[in-house]
Amino acid sequence: MIVKALEKVITAINQADVSGREKNEVKSLLRKLLGSKAAASVLGPGAQSLAAKYFAE
């Protein structure tokens, strides 16, 4: 359920009417959050799968 909510947040970020710089800043923060130990303990493998799916570099 949390993973689906975060997917909606990511979609909203991508569709937001803001500059690319602002989107990148928010995505960077979200990427850091998803990579944290806290996110891993709450979301389990869902955190890593979201990061890989939406923030692959």
PETA-V379173 format. One record per run of one state. SS is the DSSP state (H for helix, E for strand, - for the rest). FROM is the first residue (numbers start at 0). TO is the last residue. If there is no record, write none. Layout:
ss={SS,SS}
from={FROM,FROM}
to={TO,TO}
This chain:
ss={-,H,-,H,-,H,-,H,-}
from={0,1,15,19,34,36,43,44,55}
to={0,14,18,33,35,42,43,54,56}
